[in-house]
Amino acid sequence: MPKRIFKGTVVSDSMNKTVVVSVNVPKKHRFYGKDIKITKNLKARDEIGVKTGDYVQIEETRPMGKTVNWKVLAKLGEIKE
């Protein structure tokens, strides 16, 4: 089974080596068939040192903790507000 890869924005970096990434996952409604955008917060292992507000790419991995099942692959840019 291939590993899932998502792109999202780092919401929190207050933990040691772990960041929380907000990812938009498109789905279809079961009955109506309308496209729905669901936002999920995923915890990812950070070895490259990203900060809050960075746009990153994450990949599914083996469990690295109780709630950490993702790792940061690359930093794609910064979100400017």
N, C-alpha and C positions, 0 to 999 in steps of 0.2 A: 504494500500500500504506500503511495507516495506521501511525502511529508507536505503538510499544508503550509503555505507562505502567505502572510498578510502584510499590509502596509498600514501604519497608523501613527498617531501623535503621542509622544510621551506626556503623561499627565502628572506623574509623581516620580521623583528620584530620591526620596528620603531614606530608603532602605540601603543596606550594604549589598552591592552587586546585584540588586534587583530593581527593576523599574516597572511601572504600571503603564501599559500602552492602550489607548482608546482606539478601537478598530470598528469600522462600519462594515457590517456583513449584510449583503443583499439577499433577501429571501422572497419567495412567493407566498401569498396568503393561501392557506389550504382550500378554502371554500370559494373565495372571490377571485383568486388568481392575480390580484394586484401585487405589484412589486413593493416590498416593504424594506426600509433601511433600519436594521437593528444595530445598536451600538453596544459593544462588549468591551469590558475592561479586562485585559489579560496581563498576568504577571510574567515578566521575561527576565532571564539572566543577562546581565550587562557586563561584558568584558572589555568593551571599547570606551566606556565613559561618556554616555550621552546625558544631556541635561533636559529639564522640563521645557517643552515646546519644540523639541526636535522631531522631525519626520523620519521614521525608521522603518526598516523591513525586519520582520520577525519570522522565525521558523519553528515548527513543532519539533520537540525533542523528547528524550526520555525524562521521567520525573526527576527534577533536581532539588525538590523540597516538597513540602506538603501541598502547596498551591502553585508551584512554579513548574510549568511544562513547556515553556517557550524559551528561545534564546534570540538575542539581537544579532542579526547578520550584518547590517550596514546602516550607516547614517546617510539619509538621502537629502537632507536639507534642514532648514530652520523655518518655523512658522513665525511670520512677523505680524504683530497686531498693532 
